[in-house]
Amino acid sequence: MTESRELGASGLKTPPLVLGGNVFGWTVDKAQSFRILDAFADAGGVMIDTADVYSSWVDGNKGGESETIIGEWLRQSGKHDKVLIATKVGMLDGEGGAKLAPARIAAAAEASLARLGVDTIDLYFAHQDDEDVPQEDVLAAFDLLIKAGKVRALGASNFHAARLKSALDIAMKNSLPHYRVLQPEYNLVSRHKFEGELEDICITHNVGVIPYYGLASGFLTGKYRSQADYGKSVRGGRMAAFLEGKGKAVLEAMDQVAAESGATHAQIALAWLAAQPGVTAPIASATSVEQIGELVGCWDVRLSAEQLDRLTAAGA
């Protein structure tokens, strides 16, 4: 079993892979979701990432479907003590207003707790920044949840560097809770949103990083090589941007490393992420038990410094 890593200053630990729950109630039904969750927990996986907005984009859904499935699995499996649950507020409108209005945060947290069937959310994210609400008010709303024992640690997702820095400064000045974890988009073919100033802030302030789209919506599995491959999944339409950019060069470098190491493309992509400065654990989702076996296999992949540099240069 792989060693767990400290998730910044959150007080939480996770092995270097977080399971994405965005597919539950979307491309994966409840029964299959249960099998995937069982396989992840049984393999030593710890953190499961979801959001109240998953999967409101599906016809007939209203949001909260992923949390509901995870909650039912927690109750039926008896594995609540083996895992940590991360969820989010800020993209699903509802009671209390929109985005990060304090009343919305309070109402959304109660709804998430009810769907998950837990007393405490281990890691609660602001899913996106909300410049219409003073950051002091946002953090004060989260502070109430922490003091009530309903949230253990806070995270920020999709924040730009300046806003994350200002939130950390405001928290320090006003004795409010800090964002201890960042969830940015980051992978071998999409690096500009994290590398640089945002990465430096996280390292300086010990903010743990769990990047989403660790496999670039499946592109980094290597199965999308041409336009003819786009029909292989519901996310195939997103692949053109990667192929037209630096994707081909990255896949060629990954092909070489795969031949040298025996690791799969998905394992290489996740191992590269886990080796980057500041990154605690990449997030990846799975639609089958077999994929879980492959994903957790990234824990055993040891890429050399030269291989890491080669991959980095291909996507630069």
Rosetta silent file (secondary structure, phi, psi, omega in degrees, C-alpha in Angstrom):
SEQUENCE: MTESRELGASGLKTPPLVLGGNVFGWTVDKAQSFRILDAFADAGGVMIDTADVYSSWVDGNKGGESETIIGEWLRQSGKHDKVLIATKVGMLDGEGGAKLAPARIAAAAEASLARLGVDTIDLYFAHQDDEDVPQEDVLAAFDLLIKAGKVRALGASNFHAARLKSALDIAMKNSLPHYRVLQPEYNLVSRHKFEGELEDICITHNVGVIPYYGLASGFLTGKYRSQADYGKSVRGGRMAAFLEGKGKAVLEAMDQVAAESGATHAQIALAWLAAQPGVTAPIASATSVEQIGELVGCWDVRLSAEQLDRLTAAGA
SCORE:     score description
SCORE:     0.000 S_00000001
   1 L     0.000  137.475 -175.410    0.000    0.000    0.000 S_00000001
   2 L   -73.042  157.714 -179.665    1.307    3.400   -0.950 S_00000001
   3 L   -78.377  140.186  177.533    2.294    6.024    1.563 S_00000001
   4 L   -79.858  153.050  179.194   -0.159    8.826    2.308 S_00000001
   5 E  -114.740  146.012  173.544    0.799   12.448    1.802 S_00000001
   6 E   -66.448  132.951  179.377   -0.055   15.465    3.921 S_00000001
   7 L   -94.354   80.900 -176.151   -2.647   17.600    2.128 S_00000001
   8 L    57.505 -139.133  178.530   -1.078   20.969    2.780 S_00000001
   9 L  -101.314   25.458 -175.522   -1.930   22.288    6.235 S_00000001
  10 L   -77.107  -19.171 -173.302   -5.440   20.797    6.153 S_00000001
  11 L    84.637    0.955  179.453   -4.694   18.048    8.653 S_00000001
  12 L  -103.575  154.837  177.186   -5.854   15.508    6.060 S_00000001
  13 E  -131.032  148.923  176.391   -3.799   12.830    4.326 S_00000001
  14 E  -151.921  146.063  167.357   -4.291   10.949    1.083 S_00000001
  15 L   -61.225  166.050 -174.316   -2.318    8.621   -1.155 S_00000001
  16 L   -76.935   47.740  169.653   -1.285   10.330   -4.440 S_00000001
  17 L  -160.076  129.044  175.656   -4.618    9.704   -6.180 S_00000001
  18 E  -112.412  136.581 -179.225   -8.067   11.154   -5.452 S_00000001
  19 E   -85.331  123.908  177.734  -11.147    9.528   -6.981 S_00000001
  20 E   -80.205  131.177 -178.697  -13.310   11.903   -9.001 S_00000001
  21 L  -100.588   12.252 -176.824  -17.039   11.533   -8.409 S_00000001
  22 L   -66.099  -23.150 -176.909  -18.218   13.604  -11.371 S_00000001
  23 L   -84.154  -16.437 -177.458  -19.217   10.475  -13.329 S_00000001
  24 E   -69.869  122.670 -176.532  -21.552    9.076  -10.653 S_00000001
  25 L    83.928    6.399  177.492  -25.106    9.639  -11.819 S_00000001
  26 L  -121.858  -85.019  178.788  -23.867   10.711  -15.238 S_00000001
  27 L   -94.138   -2.556  179.755  -21.970    8.087  -17.241 S_00000001
  28 E  -130.511  126.277  179.833  -22.026    5.567  -14.384 S_00000001
  29 L   -79.851  178.626 -172.855  -25.214    4.284  -12.740 S_00000001
  30 H   -62.727  -46.236 -176.727  -25.610    3.609   -9.022 S_00000001
  31 H   -61.426  -43.926  179.081  -24.747   -0.092   -9.058 S_00000001
  32 H   -69.326  -35.659  176.634  -21.563    0.467  -11.055 S_00000001
  33 H   -58.994  -43.306  178.678  -20.682    3.476   -8.890 S_00000001
  34 H   -60.009  -42.679 -179.644  -20.856    1.238   -5.812 S_00000001
  35 H   -64.414  -40.398  179.707  -18.479   -1.279   -7.425 S_00000001
  36 H   -66.038  -44.772  179.679  -16.027    1.473   -8.344 S_00000001
  37 H   -63.928  -41.162  176.434  -16.135    3.004   -4.874 S_00000001
  38 H   -60.377  -46.326 -177.558  -15.626   -0.405   -3.261 S_00000001
  39 H   -63.374  -40.134  179.679  -12.644   -1.138   -5.492 S_00000001
  40 H   -64.562  -49.951 -178.930  -11.052    2.242   -4.738 S_00000001
  41 H   -65.036  -39.980 -178.591  -11.461    1.941   -0.965 S_00000001
  42 H   -68.730  -25.295  178.226  -10.364   -1.697   -0.935 S_00000001
  43 L   -81.992   -6.455 -178.978   -7.212   -0.782   -2.870 S_00000001
  44 L   105.339    4.842  175.578   -6.263    1.775   -0.209 S_00000001
  45 L   -67.437  149.007 -173.589   -7.784    4.870   -1.785 S_00000001
  46 L  -122.179  -51.389 -171.634   -8.890    7.478    0.712 S_00000001
  47 E   -98.573  131.769  176.618  -10.286   10.712   -0.750 S_00000001
  48 E  -116.136  125.264 -175.031  -13.408   10.896   -2.914 S_00000001
  49 E  -107.035  128.267  177.876  -14.084   14.232   -4.611 S_00000001
  50 L  -141.431 -167.435  178.816  -17.579   15.365   -5.582 S_00000001
  51 L  -163.387  154.235  179.661  -19.699   18.546   -5.753 S_00000001
  52 L   -65.367  -25.481 -176.728  -23.293   19.600   -5.254 S_00000001
  53 L   -79.456  -13.174  179.706  -23.518   20.540   -8.952 S_00000001
  54 L   -78.873  124.534   -3.704  -22.704   16.968  -10.136 S_00000001
  55 L  -123.158   77.708 -174.568  -24.480   16.107  -12.396 S_00000001
  56 L   -64.969  -15.885 -177.072  -27.007   18.874  -12.987 S_00000001
  57 L   -79.374   -9.149 -179.415  -26.112   19.029  -16.694 S_00000001
  58 L   -85.414  135.642  178.410  -27.784   15.679  -17.394 S_00000001
  59 L   -53.980  129.217  179.440  -31.384   15.782  -18.602 S_00000001
  60 L    91.293  -12.717  177.827  -33.682   15.025  -15.679 S_00000001
  61 L   -92.970  158.617  178.807  -31.040   15.760  -13.043 S_00000001
  62 L  -128.735    3.822 -174.902  -31.052   18.749  -10.725 S_00000001
  63 L   101.380  150.271 -179.943  -27.679   18.412   -8.997 S_00000001
  64 L    90.537   -3.158 -177.413  -26.670   16.380   -5.988 S_00000001
  65 H   -63.264  -42.203 -179.985  -26.887   13.040   -7.795 S_00000001
  66 H   -64.807  -45.754  178.461  -23.225   12.195   -7.212 S_00000001
  67 H   -60.066  -40.240 -179.370  -23.407   13.097   -3.518 S_00000001
  68 H   -62.876  -44.106  179.119  -26.557   10.990   -3.124 S_00000001
  69 H   -64.006  -44.279  179.171  -24.909    7.928   -4.665 S_00000001
  70 H   -62.968  -40.722  178.609  -21.804    8.357   -2.503 S_00000001
  71 H   -61.940  -42.805  178.664  -24.002    8.783    0.580 S_00000001
  72 H   -65.605  -37.848  177.655  -25.914    5.597   -0.152 S_00000001
  73 H   -65.500  -41.066  178.723  -22.614    3.759   -0.696 S_00000001
  74 H   -59.158  -43.615 -178.952  -21.246    5.041    2.617 S_00000001
  75 H   -68.300  -44.184 -174.848  -24.301    3.730    4.450 S_00000001
  76 H   -77.806  -32.361 -175.415  -24.456    0.368    2.695 S_00000001
  77 H   -83.502  -27.084 -174.996  -20.731   -0.383    2.555 S_00000001
  78 L    71.774   19.763 -175.692  -19.855    0.550    6.121 S_00000001
  79 L  -103.888   20.218 -178.105  -16.629    2.088    4.814 S_00000001
  80 H   -57.573  -37.052 -177.094  -17.215    5.618    6.036 S_00000001
  81 H   -75.236   -9.513 -178.630  -14.260    5.400    8.413 S_00000001
  82 H   -93.174  -13.234 -171.911  -11.927    4.371    5.575 S_00000001
  83 L  -129.304  163.299  172.867  -12.480    7.392    3.327 S_00000001
  84 E  -116.211  141.101 -178.898  -12.528   11.182    3.251 S_00000001
  85 E  -112.457  126.075  172.659  -15.200   13.107    1.368 S_00000001
  86 E  -111.757  131.270  174.304  -14.516   16.367   -0.453 S_00000001
  87 E  -139.106 -179.416 -167.622  -17.422   18.311   -1.929 S_00000001
  88 E  -142.369  157.549  174.864  -18.070   21.817   -3.204 S_00000001
  89 E  -133.532  146.250  173.283  -20.389   24.817   -3.195 S_00000001
  90 L   130.924   -7.518  177.507  -20.606   27.697   -5.622 S_00000001
  91 L  -118.226  -13.931 -178.689  -21.868   26.454   -8.982 S_00000001
  92 L  -107.293  113.281  177.955  -25.345   25.194   -8.133 S_00000001
  93 L   -71.211  152.358  179.349  -27.916   27.907   -7.510 S_00000001
  94 E   175.131 -152.541 -178.371  -30.551   27.246   -4.891 S_00000001
  95 L   -54.298  132.562  177.727  -31.760   28.188   -1.445 S_00000001
  96 L    94.901   -3.850  177.618  -29.916   31.212   -0.077 S_00000001
  97 E   117.103 -147.003 -175.140  -28.980   32.742   -3.409 S_00000001
  98 L  -124.485  157.429  172.605  -26.207   32.056   -5.888 S_00000001
  99 L    50.966 -119.898 -171.775  -22.551   31.092   -5.841 S_00000001
 100 L  -109.381   29.277  170.747  -20.843   32.018   -2.544 S_00000001
 101 L   -60.043  137.775 -177.027  -23.438   34.199   -0.830 S_00000001
 102 H   -52.193  -41.596  179.385  -23.227   33.343    2.889 S_00000001
 103 H   -65.957  -33.666  178.421  -26.828   32.160    3.040 S_00000001
 104 H   -68.505  -42.221  178.136  -26.199   29.971    0.003 S_00000001
 105 H   -58.291  -46.008 -178.591  -23.094   28.426    1.608 S_00000001
 106 H   -62.556  -46.153 -178.073  -25.084   27.604    4.750 S_00000001
 107 H   -68.950  -40.630 -178.488  -28.000   26.082    2.851 S_00000001
 108 H   -65.911  -38.899  179.038  -25.800   24.182    0.396 S_00000001
 109 H   -62.741  -43.266  178.922  -23.727   22.675    3.185 S_00000001
 110 H   -62.395  -40.987 -179.833  -26.845   21.359    4.927 S_00000001
 111 H   -66.010  -41.075  179.048  -28.094   19.875    1.659 S_00000001
 112 H   -66.052  -43.642  177.927  -24.738   18.207    0.958 S_00000001
 113 H   -58.218  -41.010 -178.802  -24.534   16.801    4.501 S_00000001
 114 H   -67.354  -44.138 -179.422  -28.023   15.332    4.111 S_00000001
 115 H   -66.234  -39.579 -179.650  -27.299   13.757    0.724 S_00000001
 116 H   -76.840  -20.803 -179.441  -23.982   12.334    1.915 S_00000001
 117 L    69.370   32.451 -179.343  -25.485   11.155    5.183 S_00000001
 118 L  -122.052  162.311  177.278  -22.537   12.435    7.209 S_00000001
 119 L   -88.968  -24.802 -175.245  -22.174   14.812   10.129 S_00000001
 120 L  -138.925  133.768  171.446  -19.001   16.466    8.810 S_00000001
 121 E   -86.903  122.482 -175.764  -17.638   17.273    5.350 S_00000001
 122 E   -65.611  -41.512 -178.036  -13.928   16.505    5.477 S_00000001
 123 E  -142.072  116.699 -174.814  -12.939   19.032    2.808 S_00000001
 124 E  -114.512  120.581 -176.287  -15.328   21.729    1.578 S_00000001
 125 E  -100.854  141.737  157.698  -14.415   23.710   -1.524 S_00000001
 126 E   -75.855  111.337 -170.006  -15.484   27.045   -2.868 S_00000001
 127 L   -67.503  -29.483  174.756  -16.086   25.610   -6.348 S_00000001
 128 L  -154.648  157.883  179.707  -15.365   28.904   -8.063 S_00000001
 129 L   -68.017  153.181  177.269  -14.516   32.433   -7.023 S_00000001
 130 L  -134.942   97.003 -176.085  -17.359   34.907   -6.479 S_00000001
 131 L   -75.480   -5.513  178.043  -16.220   38.497   -6.815 S_00000001
 132 L   -83.724  -10.020 -179.975  -19.715   39.758   -5.969 S_00000001
 133 L  -118.964  127.755  177.968  -19.307   38.703   -2.339 S_00000001
 134 L   -54.782  138.300 -177.649  -16.550   40.153   -0.107 S_00000001
 135 H   -62.182  -29.219  175.687  -14.015   37.461    0.679 S_00000001
 136 H   -60.058  -40.496 -178.205  -14.361   38.257    4.396 S_00000001
 137 H   -69.739  -38.342  178.032  -18.050   37.310    4.190 S_00000001
 138 H   -62.732  -50.218 -178.169  -17.317   34.081    2.333 S_00000001
 139 H   -65.718  -34.626  177.739  -14.682   33.004    4.844 S_00000001
 140 H   -65.473  -37.180  177.756  -16.896   34.017    7.778 S_00000001
 141 H   -65.904  -41.622  176.245  -19.670   31.784    6.402 S_00000001
 142 H   -66.058  -35.652  179.882  -17.235   28.885    6.148 S_00000001
 143 H   -59.854  -40.302  178.391  -15.972   29.682    9.653 S_00000001
 144 H   -61.187  -39.253  179.282  -19.462   29.129   11.062 S_00000001
 145 H   -66.874  -40.564  179.264  -19.557   25.680    9.467 S_00000001
 146 H   -65.481  -45.386 -179.156  -16.156   24.756   10.885 S_00000001
 147 H   -64.859  -27.465  178.622  -17.080   25.965   14.381 S_00000001
 148 L   -84.040   -1.698  179.565  -20.311   23.947   14.194 S_00000001
 149 L    78.127   15.003 -177.560  -18.319   20.833   13.370 S_00000001
 150 L   -92.564  -14.287  178.886  -19.903   20.516    9.930 S_00000001
 151 E  -139.914  137.717  178.631  -16.667   21.076    7.966 S_00000001
 152 E   -91.209  -47.382 -174.704  -13.099   20.027    8.807 S_00000001
 153 E  -144.462  156.960 -177.235  -11.010   21.914    6.223 S_00000001
 154 E  -110.566  148.939  174.287  -11.499   24.398    3.387 S_00000001
 155 E  -137.202  162.785  176.441  -10.398   24.382   -0.208 S_00000001
 156 E  -123.940  136.998  177.839  -10.606   26.678   -3.214 S_00000001
 157 E  -124.105  140.948  176.899  -11.203   25.534   -6.773 S_00000001
 158 L    62.093   33.298  176.210  -10.739   27.538   -9.979 S_00000001
 159 L   -94.800  139.922  171.729   -9.215   30.534   -8.169 S_00000001
 160 L   -77.914  162.971 -174.661   -6.730   32.818   -9.885 S_00000001
 161 H   -57.370  -47.682 -175.641   -3.472   33.566   -8.093 S_00000001
 162 H   -62.212  -38.937 -178.326   -4.351   37.106   -6.980 S_00000001
 163 H   -74.031  -36.780  175.747   -7.663   36.057   -5.478 S_00000001
 164 H   -64.772  -43.213  179.552   -6.216   33.067   -3.648 S_00000001
 165 H   -62.808  -43.124 -179.750   -3.469   35.271   -2.230 S_00000001
 166 H   -66.211  -36.511  177.816   -5.943   37.935   -1.117 S_00000001
 167 H   -64.953  -39.994  177.903   -8.141   35.287    0.534 S_00000001
 168 H   -66.267  -39.992  178.925   -5.134   33.956    2.442 S_00000001
 169 H   -65.545  -42.966  179.704   -4.165   37.475    3.501 S_00000001
 170 H   -64.427  -40.728  178.372   -7.711   38.287    4.643 S_00000001
 171 H   -61.123  -43.372  179.863   -7.891   35.037    6.605 S_00000001
 172 H   -64.987  -45.460 -176.213   -4.646   35.871    8.375 S_00000001
 173 H   -66.703  -35.760 -172.266   -5.635   39.461    9.132 S_00000001
 174 H  -108.539   12.859 -179.426   -9.114   38.618   10.424 S_00000001
 175 L    52.908   44.247  177.428   -8.422   35.280   12.153 S_00000001
 176 L  -106.530  161.847 -178.046  -10.651   33.498    9.665 S_00000001
 177 L   -66.475  145.137 -179.808  -10.103   29.993    8.277 S_00000001
 178 L   -92.715  151.878  165.844   -7.635   29.595    5.420 S_00000001
 179 E   -72.890  115.569 -176.076   -8.073   27.745    2.170 S_00000001
 180 E   -95.999  -12.995 -176.501   -5.766   24.799    2.851 S_00000001
 181 E  -137.798  143.109  174.539   -6.219   23.034   -0.483 S_00000001
 182 E  -117.513  137.830  174.455   -6.404   24.190   -4.095 S_00000001
 183 E  -119.784   93.174  179.390   -8.137   22.273   -6.876 S_00000001
 184 L  -102.499  165.030  167.249   -6.977   23.692  -10.229 S_00000001
 185 E   -77.073  126.768 -176.952   -7.132   22.324  -13.750 S_00000001
 186 L  -163.714  127.318  174.864   -3.685   20.866  -14.369 S_00000001
 187 E  -164.346 -179.125 -174.633   -2.258   18.094  -16.505 S_00000001
 188 L   -60.346  -26.921 -179.048    0.477   17.410  -19.058 S_00000001
 189 L  -110.407    2.284  177.458   -1.351   19.254  -21.851 S_00000001
 190 E  -140.578   91.995 -169.877   -2.998   22.010  -19.784 S_00000001
 191 L  -117.942  -17.114 -171.114   -0.462   23.681  -17.530 S_00000001
 192 L   -68.644  -23.402 -177.447   -0.878   27.452  -17.823 S_00000001
 193 L   -77.033  -14.352 -178.507   -3.677   27.720  -15.241 S_00000001
 194 L  -120.548  -46.942 -174.646   -1.466   26.455  -12.431 S_00000001
 195 L   -63.056  141.497 -178.970    2.231   26.720  -13.181 S_00000001
 196 L   107.435 -127.888 -172.495    3.884   29.973  -12.203 S_00000001
 197 H   -63.382  -42.973 -178.759    2.392   32.388   -9.695 S_00000001
 198 H   -65.036  -43.382  176.651   -0.429   30.144   -8.482 S_00000001
 199 H   -59.552  -43.405 -178.919    1.958   27.231   -7.979 S_00000001
 200 H   -63.229  -40.584  178.665    4.362   29.492   -6.076 S_00000001
 201 H   -62.082  -43.453 -178.928    1.609   30.712   -3.732 S_00000001
 202 H   -63.371  -42.719 -179.979    0.601   27.148   -2.921 S_00000001
 203 H   -66.837  -44.930 -178.263    4.169   26.110   -2.161 S_00000001
 204 H   -62.581  -39.611 -173.850    4.885   29.224   -0.086 S_00000001
 205 L  -102.352   11.955  178.620    1.692   28.943    1.980 S_00000001
 206 L    53.242   47.725  173.704    1.610   25.125    2.224 S_00000001
 207 L   -93.101  117.779  178.656   -1.643   24.860    0.289 S_00000001
 208 E   -66.867  148.406 -175.941   -2.118   21.267   -0.825 S_00000001
 209 E  -123.538  123.734  174.039   -2.937   20.793   -4.513 S_00000001
 210 L  -123.774   91.887 -173.702   -5.266   18.143   -5.954 S_00000001
 211 L   -69.896  141.921  172.258   -5.575   18.916   -9.688 S_00000001
 212 E   -97.900  170.814 -171.485   -8.664   17.971  -11.657 S_00000001
 213 L    54.940   40.910 -179.494   -8.683   16.792  -15.284 S_00000001
 214 L   -59.034  -27.553  178.911   -5.549   14.830  -14.398 S_00000001
 215 L  -107.826   15.794  178.744   -6.069   12.757  -17.555 S_00000001
 216 H    51.397   53.804  179.673   -7.293   15.711  -19.669 S_00000001
 217 H    55.835   27.056  177.667  -10.796   14.213  -20.003 S_00000001
 218 H   101.137  -11.560 -178.967   -9.229   10.948  -21.159 S_00000001
 219 H   -58.829  -38.790 -174.895   -6.869   12.382  -23.769 S_00000001
 220 H   -80.007    3.862  169.401   -3.812   11.323  -21.789 S_00000001
 221 H   -78.259  -13.858  177.976   -4.908    7.691  -21.800 S_00000001
 222 L    88.432    3.749 -175.828   -3.630    7.673  -25.377 S_00000001
 223 L   -86.912   -8.580  178.398   -6.866    6.478  -26.958 S_00000001
 224 L  -108.866  101.528 -176.515   -7.513    9.690  -28.887 S_00000001
 225 L  -114.479  -16.385 -178.313   -5.000    9.927  -31.721 S_00000001
 226 L  -155.549  172.885  179.924   -7.109   11.338  -34.562 S_00000001
 227 H   -59.273  -29.954 -179.152  -10.502   12.816  -35.339 S_00000001
 228 H   -65.082  -18.495 -178.011  -11.796    9.289  -35.955 S_00000001
 229 H   -88.452   -7.640 -173.147  -11.295    8.554  -32.245 S_00000001
 230 H   -62.250  -26.207 -177.342  -13.535   11.339  -30.934 S_00000001
 231 H   -79.318    4.981 -176.489  -16.573    9.057  -30.856 S_00000001
 232 H   -73.566  -14.949  177.175  -15.000    6.775  -28.254 S_00000001
 233 L  -159.264  170.476  179.477  -16.692    8.614  -25.370 S_00000001
 234 L   -67.370  -15.338 -179.396  -19.114   11.421  -24.513 S_00000001
 235 L   -99.943    7.478 -175.931  -16.084   13.622  -23.903 S_00000001
 236 H   -60.255  -29.656 -178.723  -14.494   12.964  -27.282 S_00000001
 237 H   -63.856  -17.499 -179.242  -15.443   16.356  -28.647 S_00000001
 238 H   -81.926   -8.209 -169.354  -12.956   17.994  -26.278 S_00000001
 239 H   -77.387  -23.459 -176.255   -9.976   16.209  -27.811 S_00000001
 240 H   -57.699  -41.957 -178.054   -9.491   18.408  -30.884 S_00000001
 241 H   -61.636  -36.336  179.398   -8.001   21.237  -28.838 S_00000001
 242 H   -71.781  -43.707 -178.079   -5.389   18.907  -27.367 S_00000001
 243 H   -66.927  -34.996 -179.428   -4.446   17.299  -30.676 S_00000001
 244 H   -76.432  -16.491  178.338   -4.182   20.677  -32.408 S_00000001
 245 L   -95.298 -125.074 -176.385   -1.917   21.935  -29.625 S_00000001
 246 L   -97.984   11.776 -175.197    0.959   20.071  -28.022 S_00000001
 247 H   -60.709  -41.725 -178.369   -0.970   16.864  -27.541 S_00000001
 248 H   -63.728  -41.666  179.035    0.750   14.860  -30.264 S_00000001
 249 H   -64.523  -39.414  178.828    4.197   15.695  -28.907 S_00000001
 250 H   -65.433  -44.804  179.521    3.098   14.754  -25.392 S_00000001
 251 H   -62.273  -37.900  177.691    1.638   11.444  -26.556 S_00000001
 252 H   -63.152  -42.394  177.591    4.869   10.635  -28.412 S_00000001
 253 H   -65.674  -38.812  178.269    6.886   11.280  -25.248 S_00000001
 254 H   -66.329  -37.459  177.034    4.422    9.187  -23.251 S_00000001
 255 H   -57.807  -43.803 -179.581    4.724    6.375  -25.807 S_00000001
 256 H   -63.826  -46.597 -178.491    8.487    6.322  -25.219 S_00000001
 257 H   -66.048  -37.033  177.709    8.156    6.336  -21.426 S_00000001
 258 H   -62.229  -42.278  179.161    5.495    3.612  -21.585 S_00000001
 259 H   -64.649  -35.248 -178.464    7.844    1.415  -23.621 S_00000001
 260 H   -76.699  -38.269 -170.171   10.658    2.030  -21.137 S_00000001
 261 H  -100.740  -23.238 -173.671    8.685    1.647  -17.913 S_00000001
 262 L    81.223    0.254  178.556    5.875   -0.742  -18.718 S_00000001
 263 L   -81.283  153.963  176.394    3.412    1.748  -17.218 S_00000001
 264 L   -79.094  166.087  179.561    0.205    2.698  -19.009 S_00000001
 265 H   -61.197  -40.917  179.126   -0.361    6.185  -20.375 S_00000001
 266 H   -61.998  -43.779  179.467   -2.860    6.971  -17.614 S_00000001
 267 H   -63.236  -39.142  178.898   -0.393    5.870  -14.945 S_00000001
 268 H   -65.472  -44.431 -179.909    2.366    7.984  -16.510 S_00000001
 269 H   -60.772  -42.634 -178.826    0.152   11.080  -16.659 S_00000001
 270 H   -73.141  -37.622  178.035   -0.833   10.713  -13.001 S_00000001
 271 H   -66.020  -37.306  176.612    2.710    9.884  -11.847 S_00000001
 272 H   -62.235  -45.532  179.314    3.996   12.989  -13.636 S_00000001
 273 H   -61.012  -46.670 -177.113    1.412   15.120  -11.848 S_00000001
 274 H   -62.949  -20.507 -179.581    2.165   13.580   -8.454 S_00000001
 275 L   -90.952   -4.216 -177.259    5.843   14.446   -8.966 S_00000001
 276 L   -79.578  147.616 -178.921    5.240   18.142   -9.647 S_00000001
 277 L   -55.801  130.831  176.219    6.137   20.756   -6.995 S_00000001
 278 L    87.325  -18.574 -175.413    3.267   21.439   -4.621 S_00000001
 279 E   -81.874  128.200  176.049    1.007   18.681   -5.929 S_00000001
 280 L   -89.098  -51.378 -175.526   -0.312   16.246   -3.328 S_00000001
 281 L  -160.823  127.906  173.712   -2.542   14.024   -5.449 S_00000001
 282 L   -73.155  157.154  174.740   -4.150   14.242   -8.891 S_00000001
 283 E  -102.027  136.567  172.907   -7.853   13.551   -9.317 S_00000001
 284 E  -145.240  144.767  177.503   -9.056   10.961  -11.819 S_00000001
 285 L  -106.045  162.147 -178.170  -12.439    9.349  -12.350 S_00000001
 286 L  -137.096  148.127  177.102  -13.215    5.807  -13.440 S_00000001
 287 L  -113.260    4.380  177.893  -16.144    4.145  -15.159 S_00000001
 288 L  -152.170  160.275  176.574  -15.140    0.553  -14.376 S_00000001
 289 H   -64.337  -35.781  179.254  -13.467   -1.534  -11.680 S_00000001
 290 H   -61.376  -39.592  178.484  -10.727   -2.362  -14.189 S_00000001
 291 H   -65.127  -35.767  176.501   -9.923    1.329  -14.557 S_00000001
 292 H   -59.272  -44.804  178.792   -9.586    1.636  -10.777 S_00000001
 293 H   -58.418  -40.800  178.675   -6.938   -1.087  -10.871 S_00000001
 294 H   -68.287  -45.279 -175.603   -5.067    0.793  -13.554 S_00000001
 295 H   -63.576  -47.675 -178.447   -5.360    4.194  -11.851 S_00000001
 296 H   -68.206  -16.974  174.913   -4.164    3.096   -8.417 S_00000001
 297 H   -64.046  -15.946  178.282   -1.266    1.419  -10.207 S_00000001
 298 H   -64.251  -22.477  179.108    0.186    4.910  -10.629 S_00000001
 299 H   -62.058  -27.039 -175.989    1.284    4.646   -6.983 S_00000001
 300 H   -98.399    0.678 -179.840    3.900    2.098   -7.995 S_00000001
 301 L   -85.134  124.672  178.714    5.224    3.982  -11.041 S_00000001
 302 L  -117.875   97.681  179.350    8.621    5.562  -10.423 S_00000001
 303 L   -82.401  139.940  178.322    9.590    7.822  -13.298 S_00000001
 304 L   -73.801  163.125  177.818   13.228    8.880  -13.500 S_00000001
 305 H   -58.751  -37.476 -179.593   14.216   12.550  -13.431 S_00000001
 306 H   -67.570  -40.558  178.135   15.115   12.267  -17.106 S_00000001
 307 H   -65.934  -42.378  177.263   11.718   10.797  -17.986 S_00000001
 308 H   -61.012  -43.310  179.385    9.919   13.497  -16.017 S_00000001
 309 H   -63.859  -38.781 -179.433   11.960   16.187  -17.754 S_00000001
 310 H   -64.834  -42.879  177.558   11.227   14.664  -21.162 S_00000001
 311 H   -64.559  -43.571  179.801    7.487   14.669  -20.493 S_00000001
 312 H   -60.934  -44.498 -178.462    7.619   18.213  -19.177 S_00000001
 313 H   -65.116  -33.942 -178.036    9.522   19.460  -22.235 S_00000001
 314 H   -64.295  -32.105 -178.141    7.061   17.824  -24.627 S_00000001
 315 L  -101.110    6.686 -176.753    4.187   19.892  -23.280 S_00000001
 316 L   -73.458    0.000    0.000    6.094   23.128  -22.704 S_00000001
